[in-house]
Structure formats: structure tokens, C-alpha cells
């Protein structure tokens, strides 16, 4: 078991500054790096900071390869609830990344074969140098819902009621909210050379305490598998860190 490096900052803007600086540094040192991206609210300030950096410094994304963690089944890229739409609108459309080097799990058609191919594509690209993660209030990473074993590769999942309810905030009442998704597995995530887990806001406070006080990885807390990786950094704002910082045994 390894202990993650923990960085606590004032607010979500500061989280974005820290995480974007890591990404920019990696691109500058290794222009052909492979980045793993997440969607949702957690990485948003990071993407805002990356777009600002691109406008100001023209960091060159042209040779960078990207792999996204997950996608809802049956949503096409033009659906504003798809993670493909999210990534293009919040990041890819605003930087000079080569569209041929963007990968988002295929969510339409033969998704089981597509899942297998996704793993091969990651391996053929040389593996992910830096994987960005958020965390669900139930401890999921990617869409690896509890319980999830350590050996899972990219696969199709049924989303839990907890995740469906929490993500309902992104859908209007006329939108069809998917209940299934395709996600990189725990083993796929653990293959990344470095991982940054972002947690923002008080809704993440209890799960972060649970994660950071766990002594042994177990399937009911998918995020706990990160304790088996030797290069994990957790970046949280003060609200997400609150329960962990004020726990009773914190001497
Ligand atoms: C999204 C993903 C999910 C989210 C998690 C937290 O690509 O992989 O694991 O990171 O559900 O979502 P937010 O950031 O919206 O709280």
C-alpha cells in the first residue's frame, strides 16, 4: 500500500491552477505525452486554466494524445449530455490538440468489442502518462461503481441509483438520462504512470475521509484501489478536505 501525496488548497480555482500546471509542465517536457481525462464538475476549473494558458502561452498540444475515462451509452457526440460534447466544448475546441489523437470510449454499436479495442489503443499509445480523476460520492472513479474488482479493464457498467440521482442535475426533464456507461476499469486506471485525483466541495468531504482513512483497498470503495499505485496525488479544496482534517483520530 502507498500513501497518496495530498494537496489542500483554498478553493476550486486554486485546484485548477495546481492541476493545470502539472499538465502544462508534462506537455512542455514531453510534447508527445498521453493524458487521461475525466469529465464532470471536478476537472472544470483545470480545463478553464488550460484554455487560459493556451491563449496566453500557446502551449503546444499538437502531438499530445488523450484518452477519456468514460462515456454514457447511446449518446452521440452532438448530444450535450455526452462526455464527448463536454470535452470538446470545455477543452478540445479551445486548444490545438489533433482531433485524430483524441479518444473517447465508443458508446454506440458493438460496445463490448470497442471496450477491448480501447485498452489496446491505450497500450499502443505507450500507456497514460498522467490520469486525471474525479470521485463519486459513492467512491466511484471513472464509472467503476461499488463493488468493483481491481482487475477490471474497459467495460460496460450499470450505473447505481446514487450516481444516476447525483448526475440528474446535468439533464433537463426532456433529456433521456442513460443508466449504462462504458468506462475504463480499475486495472486500466492503475496502469497510468501518474494519477491526480480531484475532489471539490463539501459533498465530497465524507467520501474523501473514508478514502484517506482506509487501511486496505476493497471492492466496495473503488477509489481505495488507488492505494495500490505508487504515484497518486490528491488535490482537494478545503471543503472536500474538511471531514478528513477534523476527524477524531487526527492528532
Ligand atoms: C467522469 C467520471 C466520474 C466523475 C465523478 C465525479 O468522467 O469519471 O467518476 O469524476 O462522478 O463527478 P463530479 O466531478 O461531477 O462531482
py3Dmol code that shows the C-alpha trace and the ligand (Angstrom):
import py3Dmol

protein = """\
ATOM      1  CA  UNK A   1       0.000   0.000   0.000  1.00  0.00           C
ATOM      2  CA  UNK A   2       1.177   3.504  -0.801  1.00  0.00           C
ATOM      3  CA  UNK A   3       0.184   6.803   0.782  1.00  0.00           C
ATOM      4  CA  UNK A   4      -1.002   9.414  -1.725  1.00  0.00           C
ATOM      5  CA  UNK A   5       0.519  12.873  -1.764  1.00  0.00           C
ATOM      6  CA  UNK A   6      -2.171  15.269  -0.509  1.00  0.00           C
ATOM      7  CA  UNK A   7      -2.505  18.910  -1.539  1.00  0.00           C
ATOM      8  CA  UNK A   8      -5.224  21.052   0.045  1.00  0.00           C
ATOM      9  CA  UNK A   9      -5.967  24.479  -1.377  1.00  0.00           C
ATOM     10  CA  UNK A  10      -8.438  27.250  -0.693  1.00  0.00           C
ATOM     11  CA  UNK A  11     -10.953  26.784  -3.490  1.00  0.00           C
ATOM     12  CA  UNK A  12     -11.728  25.211  -6.843  1.00  0.00           C
ATOM     13  CA  UNK A  13      -9.883  27.900  -8.808  1.00  0.00           C
ATOM     14  CA  UNK A  14      -6.694  27.034  -6.920  1.00  0.00           C
ATOM     15  CA  UNK A  15      -7.308  23.342  -7.628  1.00  0.00           C
ATOM     16  CA  UNK A  16      -7.477  24.212 -11.341  1.00  0.00           C
ATOM     17  CA  UNK A  17      -4.218  26.171 -11.142  1.00  0.00           C
ATOM     18  CA  UNK A  18      -2.319  23.295  -9.483  1.00  0.00           C
ATOM     19  CA  UNK A  19      -3.618  20.537 -11.742  1.00  0.00           C
ATOM     20  CA  UNK A  20      -3.284  22.552 -14.971  1.00  0.00           C
ATOM     21  CA  UNK A  21       0.306  23.458 -14.036  1.00  0.00           C
ATOM     22  CA  UNK A  22       1.125  19.714 -13.768  1.00  0.00           C
ATOM     23  CA  UNK A  23      -0.392  19.076 -17.184  1.00  0.00           C
ATOM     24  CA  UNK A  24       1.355  22.028 -18.846  1.00  0.00           C
ATOM     25  CA  UNK A  25       4.669  21.036 -17.309  1.00  0.00           C
ATOM     26  CA  UNK A  26       4.252  17.493 -18.609  1.00  0.00           C
ATOM     27  CA  UNK A  27       3.420  18.706 -22.137  1.00  0.00           C
ATOM     28  CA  UNK A  28       6.414  21.057 -22.153  1.00  0.00           C
ATOM     29  CA  UNK A  29       8.761  18.270 -21.011  1.00  0.00           C
ATOM     30  CA  UNK A  30       7.208  15.602 -23.190  1.00  0.00           C
ATOM     31  CA  UNK A  31       5.261  17.051 -26.153  1.00  0.00           C
ATOM     32  CA  UNK A  32       4.124  13.529 -27.137  1.00  0.00           C
ATOM     33  CA  UNK A  33       2.662  12.713 -23.736  1.00  0.00           C
ATOM     34  CA  UNK A  34      -0.539  10.726 -23.245  1.00  0.00           C
ATOM     35  CA  UNK A  35      -3.157  12.306 -20.979  1.00  0.00           C
ATOM     36  CA  UNK A  36      -6.157  10.645 -19.361  1.00  0.00           C
ATOM     37  CA  UNK A  37      -9.118  12.950 -18.827  1.00  0.00           C
ATOM     38  CA  UNK A  38     -12.283  12.926 -16.722  1.00  0.00           C
ATOM     39  CA  UNK A  39     -15.496  14.908 -17.127  1.00  0.00           C
ATOM     40  CA  UNK A  40     -17.981  16.266 -14.571  1.00  0.00           C
ATOM     41  CA  UNK A  41     -17.619  19.305 -12.363  1.00  0.00           C
ATOM     42  CA  UNK A  42     -14.316  18.349 -10.686  1.00  0.00           C
ATOM     43  CA  UNK A  43     -11.918  18.996 -13.618  1.00  0.00           C
ATOM     44  CA  UNK A  44     -13.757  22.081 -14.929  1.00  0.00           C
ATOM     45  CA  UNK A  45     -11.503  24.691 -13.321  1.00  0.00           C
ATOM     46  CA  UNK A  46      -8.496  22.754 -14.612  1.00  0.00           C
ATOM     47  CA  UNK A  47      -9.859  22.913 -18.155  1.00  0.00           C
ATOM     48  CA  UNK A  48     -10.592  26.636 -17.786  1.00  0.00           C
ATOM     49  CA  UNK A  49      -6.987  27.173 -16.675  1.00  0.00           C
ATOM     50  CA  UNK A  50      -5.644  25.067 -19.565  1.00  0.00           C
ATOM     51  CA  UNK A  51      -7.634  27.117 -22.080  1.00  0.00           C
ATOM     52  CA  UNK A  52      -6.388  30.352 -20.494  1.00  0.00           C
ATOM     53  CA  UNK A  53      -2.825  29.048 -20.663  1.00  0.00           C
ATOM     54  CA  UNK A  54      -3.235  28.147 -24.324  1.00  0.00           C
ATOM     55  CA  UNK A  55      -4.473  31.666 -25.146  1.00  0.00           C
ATOM     56  CA  UNK A  56      -1.603  33.246 -23.243  1.00  0.00           C
ATOM     57  CA  UNK A  57       1.344  30.896 -23.827  1.00  0.00           C
ATOM     58  CA  UNK A  58       0.323  28.757 -26.822  1.00  0.00           C
ATOM     59  CA  UNK A  59       1.332  25.542 -25.051  1.00  0.00           C
ATOM     60  CA  UNK A  60       1.576  23.141 -27.956  1.00  0.00           C
ATOM     61  CA  UNK A  61      -0.939  20.278 -27.746  1.00  0.00           C
ATOM     62  CA  UNK A  62      -0.420  19.168 -31.335  1.00  0.00           C
ATOM     63  CA  UNK A  63       1.407  15.923 -30.519  1.00  0.00           C
ATOM     64  CA  UNK A  64      -0.464  15.135 -27.307  1.00  0.00           C
ATOM     65  CA  UNK A  65      -2.707  12.064 -27.217  1.00  0.00           C
ATOM     66  CA  UNK A  66      -5.778  11.963 -24.954  1.00  0.00           C
ATOM     67  CA  UNK A  67      -7.980   9.179 -23.599  1.00  0.00           C
ATOM     68  CA  UNK A  68     -11.182   9.883 -21.702  1.00  0.00           C
ATOM     69  CA  UNK A  69     -12.247   7.685 -18.847  1.00  0.00           C
ATOM     70  CA  UNK A  70     -15.850   7.052 -19.709  1.00  0.00           C
ATOM     71  CA  UNK A  71     -18.958   7.819 -21.744  1.00  0.00           C
ATOM     72  CA  UNK A  72     -22.691   7.223 -21.370  1.00  0.00           C
ATOM     73  CA  UNK A  73     -24.052   4.504 -23.607  1.00  0.00           C
ATOM     74  CA  UNK A  74     -26.132   5.583 -26.614  1.00  0.00           C
ATOM     75  CA  UNK A  75     -25.360   9.329 -26.501  1.00  0.00           C
ATOM     76  CA  UNK A  76     -23.848  10.730 -29.681  1.00  0.00           C
ATOM     77  CA  UNK A  77     -21.233  13.490 -29.704  1.00  0.00           C
ATOM     78  CA  UNK A  78     -23.847  16.109 -30.665  1.00  0.00           C
ATOM     79  CA  UNK A  79     -25.862  15.315 -27.519  1.00  0.00           C
ATOM     80  CA  UNK A  80     -24.940  17.986 -24.984  1.00  0.00           C
ATOM     81  CA  UNK A  81     -25.066  15.392 -22.178  1.00  0.00           C
ATOM     82  CA  UNK A  82     -22.420  13.206 -23.801  1.00  0.00           C
ATOM     83  CA  UNK A  83     -18.945  13.313 -22.372  1.00  0.00           C
ATOM     84  CA  UNK A  84     -17.608  13.786 -25.897  1.00  0.00           C
ATOM     85  CA  UNK A  85     -19.620  17.013 -26.165  1.00  0.00           C
ATOM     86  CA  UNK A  86     -18.375  18.068 -22.718  1.00  0.00           C
ATOM     87  CA  UNK A  87     -14.716  17.549 -23.623  1.00  0.00           C
ATOM     88  CA  UNK A  88     -14.920  19.292 -26.971  1.00  0.00           C
ATOM     89  CA  UNK A  89     -16.771  22.283 -25.566  1.00  0.00           C
ATOM     90  CA  UNK A  90     -14.795  22.693 -22.386  1.00  0.00           C
ATOM     91  CA  UNK A  91     -11.325  21.886 -23.688  1.00  0.00           C
ATOM     92  CA  UNK A  92     -10.600  20.392 -27.090  1.00  0.00           C
ATOM     93  CA  UNK A  93     -12.269  23.129 -29.181  1.00  0.00           C
ATOM     94  CA  UNK A  94     -10.102  25.749 -27.489  1.00  0.00           C
ATOM     95  CA  UNK A  95      -6.609  24.230 -27.860  1.00  0.00           C
ATOM     96  CA  UNK A  96      -4.601  22.902 -30.808  1.00  0.00           C
ATOM     97  CA  UNK A  97      -4.952  19.215 -29.951  1.00  0.00           C
ATOM     98  CA  UNK A  98      -5.056  16.992 -33.047  1.00  0.00           C
ATOM     99  CA  UNK A  99      -8.607  15.557 -33.255  1.00  0.00           C
ATOM    100  CA  UNK A 100      -7.173  12.265 -34.539  1.00  0.00           C
ATOM    101  CA  UNK A 101      -5.374  11.867 -31.231  1.00  0.00           C
ATOM    102  CA  UNK A 102      -8.476  12.361 -29.060  1.00  0.00           C
ATOM    103  CA  UNK A 103     -10.033   9.136 -27.754  1.00  0.00           C
ATOM    104  CA  UNK A 104     -13.376   8.830 -26.006  1.00  0.00           C
ATOM    105  CA  UNK A 105     -14.869   5.376 -25.381  1.00  0.00           C
ATOM    106  CA  UNK A 106     -17.250   4.376 -28.181  1.00  0.00           C
ATOM    107  CA  UNK A 107     -20.746   4.248 -26.736  1.00  0.00           C
ATOM    108  CA  UNK A 108     -22.798   3.226 -29.758  1.00  0.00           C
ATOM    109  CA  UNK A 109     -22.851  -0.080 -31.696  1.00  0.00           C
ATOM    110  CA  UNK A 110     -20.701  -3.033 -30.632  1.00  0.00           C
ATOM    111  CA  UNK A 111     -19.520  -1.514 -27.375  1.00  0.00           C
ATOM    112  CA  UNK A 112     -18.040  -4.736 -25.968  1.00  0.00           C
ATOM    113  CA  UNK A 113     -15.622  -5.024 -28.868  1.00  0.00           C
ATOM    114  CA  UNK A 114     -14.996  -1.283 -28.651  1.00  0.00           C
ATOM    115  CA  UNK A 115     -14.103  -1.683 -24.968  1.00  0.00           C
ATOM    116  CA  UNK A 116     -11.472  -4.300 -25.769  1.00  0.00           C
ATOM    117  CA  UNK A 117     -10.055  -2.128 -28.547  1.00  0.00           C
ATOM    118  CA  UNK A 118      -9.891   0.885 -26.223  1.00  0.00           C
ATOM    119  CA  UNK A 119      -7.459  -0.983 -23.945  1.00  0.00           C
ATOM    120  CA  UNK A 120      -5.306  -1.901 -26.936  1.00  0.00           C
ATOM    121  CA  UNK A 121      -5.315   1.689 -28.156  1.00  0.00           C
ATOM    122  CA  UNK A 122      -4.111   2.915 -24.751  1.00  0.00           C
ATOM    123  CA  UNK A 123      -1.360   0.284 -24.688  1.00  0.00           C
ATOM    124  CA  UNK A 124      -0.326   1.065 -28.277  1.00  0.00           C
ATOM    125  CA  UNK A 125      -0.053   4.754 -27.410  1.00  0.00           C
ATOM    126  CA  UNK A 126       2.515   3.766 -24.762  1.00  0.00           C
ATOM    127  CA  UNK A 127       0.137   3.974 -21.783  1.00  0.00           C
ATOM    128  CA  UNK A 128      -1.217   7.015 -19.991  1.00  0.00           C
ATOM    129  CA  UNK A 129       1.413   9.336 -18.518  1.00  0.00           C
ATOM    130  CA  UNK A 130      -0.990  11.317 -16.349  1.00  0.00           C
ATOM    131  CA  UNK A 131      -4.559  10.326 -15.496  1.00  0.00           C
ATOM    132  CA  UNK A 132      -6.953  12.931 -14.077  1.00  0.00           C
ATOM    133  CA  UNK A 133      -9.775  11.573 -11.915  1.00  0.00           C
ATOM    134  CA  UNK A 134     -12.788  12.895 -10.030  1.00  0.00           C
ATOM    135  CA  UNK A 135     -14.536  10.879  -7.337  1.00  0.00           C
ATOM    136  CA  UNK A 136     -18.211   9.992  -6.968  1.00  0.00           C
ATOM    137  CA  UNK A 137     -19.957  10.437  -3.601  1.00  0.00           C
ATOM    138  CA  UNK A 138     -20.137   6.616  -3.503  1.00  0.00           C
ATOM    139  CA  UNK A 139     -16.395   6.298  -4.092  1.00  0.00           C
ATOM    140  CA  UNK A 140     -16.513   5.509  -7.799  1.00  0.00           C
ATOM    141  CA  UNK A 141     -13.661   6.503 -10.088  1.00  0.00           C
ATOM    142  CA  UNK A 142     -14.460   6.602 -13.780  1.00  0.00           C
ATOM    143  CA  UNK A 143     -17.795   4.812 -13.697  1.00  0.00           C
ATOM    144  CA  UNK A 144     -16.435   1.927 -11.632  1.00  0.00           C
ATOM    145  CA  UNK A 145     -19.312   1.634  -9.229  1.00  0.00           C
ATOM    146  CA  UNK A 146     -19.056  -0.265  -5.938  1.00  0.00           C
ATOM    147  CA  UNK A 147     -18.340  -3.143  -5.818  1.00  0.00           C
ATOM    148  CA  UNK A 148     -15.535  -3.157  -8.409  1.00  0.00           C
ATOM    149  CA  UNK A 149     -12.598  -5.541  -8.510  1.00  0.00           C
ATOM    150  CA  UNK A 150      -9.050  -4.438  -9.081  1.00  0.00           C
ATOM    151  CA  UNK A 151      -8.633  -6.410 -12.310  1.00  0.00           C
ATOM    152  CA  UNK A 152     -11.342  -4.695 -14.395  1.00  0.00           C
ATOM    153  CA  UNK A 153     -10.405  -3.322 -17.816  1.00  0.00           C
ATOM    154  CA  UNK A 154     -12.576  -1.072 -20.027  1.00  0.00           C
ATOM    155  CA  UNK A 155     -16.102  -2.456 -19.756  1.00  0.00           C
ATOM    156  CA  UNK A 156     -19.832  -1.703 -19.775  1.00  0.00           C
ATOM    157  CA  UNK A 157     -21.443  -0.845 -16.436  1.00  0.00           C
ATOM    158  CA  UNK A 158     -24.897  -0.351 -14.961  1.00  0.00           C
ATOM    159  CA  UNK A 159     -24.861   2.958 -13.113  1.00  0.00           C
ATOM    160  CA  UNK A 160     -26.034   2.819  -9.498  1.00  0.00           C
ATOM    161  CA  UNK A 161     -29.124   4.799  -8.355  1.00  0.00           C
ATOM    162  CA  UNK A 162     -26.746   7.029  -6.345  1.00  0.00           C
ATOM    163  CA  UNK A 163     -24.798   8.040  -9.472  1.00  0.00           C
ATOM    164  CA  UNK A 164     -27.925   8.410 -11.615  1.00  0.00           C
ATOM    165  CA  UNK A 165     -29.531  10.676  -8.994  1.00  0.00           C
ATOM    166  CA  UNK A 166     -26.464  12.773  -8.491  1.00  0.00           C
ATOM    167  CA  UNK A 167     -25.864  13.271 -12.214  1.00  0.00           C
ATOM    168  CA  UNK A 168     -29.538  14.093 -12.845  1.00  0.00           C
ATOM    169  CA  UNK A 169     -28.542  17.731 -12.229  1.00  0.00           C
ATOM    170  CA  UNK A 170     -26.909  17.817 -15.677  1.00  0.00           C
ATOM    171  CA  UNK A 171     -30.078  16.645 -17.501  1.00  0.00           C
ATOM    172  CA  UNK A 172     -33.245  18.622 -18.222  1.00  0.00           C
ATOM    173  CA  UNK A 173     -36.609  16.923 -17.846  1.00  0.00           C
ATOM    174  CA  UNK A 174     -36.868  16.219 -21.582  1.00  0.00           C
ATOM    175  CA  UNK A 175     -33.445  14.583 -21.767  1.00  0.00           C
ATOM    176  CA  UNK A 176     -33.114  10.839 -21.657  1.00  0.00           C
ATOM    177  CA  UNK A 177     -30.663  10.073 -18.858  1.00  0.00           C
ATOM    178  CA  UNK A 178     -28.687   6.891 -19.606  1.00  0.00           C
ATOM    179  CA  UNK A 179     -28.385   4.191 -16.944  1.00  0.00           C
ATOM    180  CA  UNK A 180     -25.419   2.450 -18.546  1.00  0.00           C
ATOM    181  CA  UNK A 181     -21.936   3.597 -19.439  1.00  0.00           C
ATOM    182  CA  UNK A 182     -18.628   2.412 -20.819  1.00  0.00           C
ATOM    183  CA  UNK A 183     -15.684   3.043 -18.526  1.00  0.00           C
ATOM    184  CA  UNK A 184     -12.008   2.335 -18.195  1.00  0.00           C
ATOM    185  CA  UNK A 185     -11.633  -0.237 -15.412  1.00  0.00           C
ATOM    186  CA  UNK A 186      -9.618  -0.087 -12.211  1.00  0.00           C
ATOM    187  CA  UNK A 187      -6.767  -2.033 -13.823  1.00  0.00           C
ATOM    188  CA  UNK A 188      -6.779   0.372 -16.794  1.00  0.00           C
ATOM    189  CA  UNK A 189      -6.553   3.336 -14.419  1.00  0.00           C
ATOM    190  CA  UNK A 190      -3.808   1.763 -12.301  1.00  0.00           C
ATOM    191  CA  UNK A 191      -1.669   1.305 -15.444  1.00  0.00           C
ATOM    192  CA  UNK A 192      -1.268   5.108 -15.697  1.00  0.00           C
ATOM    193  CA  UNK A 193       2.204   6.324 -14.690  1.00  0.00           C
ATOM    194  CA  UNK A 194       0.838   9.120 -12.543  1.00  0.00           C
ATOM    195  CA  UNK A 195      -2.670   9.830 -11.215  1.00  0.00           C
ATOM    196  CA  UNK A 196      -4.199  13.054  -9.907  1.00  0.00           C
ATOM    197  CA  UNK A 197      -7.491  12.730  -8.026  1.00  0.00           C
ATOM    198  CA  UNK A 198      -9.504  15.948  -7.724  1.00  0.00           C
ATOM    199  CA  UNK A 199     -12.134  16.485  -5.011  1.00  0.00           C
ATOM    200  CA  UNK A 200     -14.035  19.747  -4.693  1.00  0.00           C
ATOM    201  CA  UNK A 201     -16.843  20.829  -2.368  1.00  0.00           C
ATOM    202  CA  UNK A 202     -18.462  19.620   0.830  1.00  0.00           C
ATOM    203  CA  UNK A 203     -20.412  16.846  -0.919  1.00  0.00           C
ATOM    204  CA  UNK A 204     -17.055  15.045  -1.325  1.00  0.00           C
ATOM    205  CA  UNK A 205     -15.962  15.561   2.273  1.00  0.00           C
ATOM    206  CA  UNK A 206     -17.258  12.280   3.775  1.00  0.00           C
ATOM    207  CA  UNK A 207     -16.091  10.072   0.917  1.00  0.00           C
ATOM    208  CA  UNK A 208     -12.629  11.684   0.987  1.00  0.00           C
ATOM    209  CA  UNK A 209     -12.403  10.992   4.710  1.00  0.00           C
ATOM    210  CA  UNK A 210     -13.433   7.389   4.064  1.00  0.00           C
ATOM    211  CA  UNK A 211     -10.831   7.032   1.309  1.00  0.00           C
ATOM    212  CA  UNK A 212      -7.976   8.680   3.181  1.00  0.00           C
ATOM    213  CA  UNK A 213      -8.591   6.703   6.382  1.00  0.00           C
ATOM    214  CA  UNK A 214      -8.886   3.346   4.595  1.00  0.00           C
ATOM    215  CA  UNK A 215      -6.164   0.916   5.564  1.00  0.00           C
ATOM    216  CA  UNK A 216      -6.803  -1.713   2.887  1.00  0.00           C
ATOM    217  CA  UNK A 217      -8.212  -1.460  -0.658  1.00  0.00           C
ATOM    218  CA  UNK A 218     -11.568  -3.196  -1.097  1.00  0.00           C
ATOM    219  CA  UNK A 219     -14.169  -3.517  -3.884  1.00  0.00           C
ATOM    220  CA  UNK A 220     -16.911  -1.601  -2.034  1.00  0.00           C
ATOM    221  CA  UNK A 221     -14.765   1.526  -2.170  1.00  0.00           C
ATOM    222  CA  UNK A 222     -13.457   1.600  -5.766  1.00  0.00           C
ATOM    223  CA  UNK A 223     -11.263   4.679  -5.132  1.00  0.00           C
ATOM    224  CA  UNK A 224      -9.359   2.701  -2.491  1.00  0.00           C
ATOM    225  CA  UNK A 225      -7.618   0.703  -5.266  1.00  0.00           C
ATOM    226  CA  UNK A 226      -5.559   3.863  -5.830  1.00  0.00           C
ATOM    227  CA  UNK A 227      -3.708   2.943  -2.640  1.00  0.00           C
ATOM    228  CA  UNK A 228      -2.008   0.233  -4.714  1.00  0.00           C
ATOM    229  CA  UNK A 229      -0.487   2.861  -7.055  1.00  0.00           C
ATOM    230  CA  UNK A 230       2.829   4.448  -6.121  1.00  0.00           C
ATOM    231  CA  UNK A 231       2.280   7.844  -7.745  1.00  0.00           C
ATOM    232  CA  UNK A 232      -1.071   9.320  -6.746  1.00  0.00           C
ATOM    233  CA  UNK A 233      -1.623  12.963  -5.832  1.00  0.00           C
ATOM    234  CA  UNK A 234      -4.904  14.089  -4.286  1.00  0.00           C
ATOM    235  CA  UNK A 235      -5.794  17.748  -4.874  1.00  0.00           C
ATOM    236  CA  UNK A 236      -8.728  18.981  -2.771  1.00  0.00           C
ATOM    237  CA  UNK A 237     -10.280  22.239  -1.776  1.00  0.00           C
ATOM    238  CA  UNK A 238     -10.834  22.980   1.909  1.00  0.00           C
ATOM    239  CA  UNK A 239     -14.466  21.911   1.780  1.00  0.00           C
ATOM    240  CA  UNK A 240     -13.683  18.446   0.432  1.00  0.00           C
ATOM    241  CA  UNK A 241     -10.874  18.102   2.983  1.00  0.00           C
ATOM    242  CA  UNK A 242     -12.979  19.207   5.977  1.00  0.00           C
ATOM    243  CA  UNK A 243     -14.144  15.828   7.381  1.00  0.00           C
ATOM    244  CA  UNK A 244     -10.709  14.257   6.942  1.00  0.00           C
ATOM    245  CA  UNK A 245      -8.927  17.200   8.581  1.00  0.00           C
ATOM    246  CA  UNK A 246     -11.312  17.307  11.546  1.00  0.00           C
ATOM    247  CA  UNK A 247     -11.577  13.531  12.132  1.00  0.00           C
ATOM    248  CA  UNK A 248     -11.303  12.470  15.758  1.00  0.00           C
ATOM    249  CA  UNK A 249      -8.082  10.488  15.437  1.00  0.00           C
ATOM    250  CA  UNK A 250      -6.268  13.336  13.635  1.00  0.00           C
ATOM    251  CA  UNK A 251      -3.530  14.037  16.145  1.00  0.00           C
TER     252      UNK A 251
END
"""
ligand_1 = """\
16
LIG
C -16.456 11.422 -15.113
C -16.059 10.433 -14.121
C -16.701 10.389 -12.776
C -16.678 11.746 -12.077
C -17.351 11.647 -10.715
C -17.401 12.996 -10.019
O -15.720 11.272 -16.296
O -15.234 9.636 -14.408
O -16.037 9.444 -11.975
O -15.360 12.168 -11.930
O -18.659 11.179 -10.854
O -18.231 13.855 -10.737
P -18.258 15.400 -10.421
O -16.896 15.903 -10.719
O -19.286 15.967 -11.347
O -18.613 15.526 -8.983
"""
view = py3Dmol.view(width=600, height=400)
view.addModel(protein, "pdb")
view.setStyle({"model": 0}, {"cartoon": {"style": "trace"}})
view.addModel(ligand_1, "xyz")
view.setStyle({"model": 1}, {"stick": {}})
view.zoomTo()
view.show()
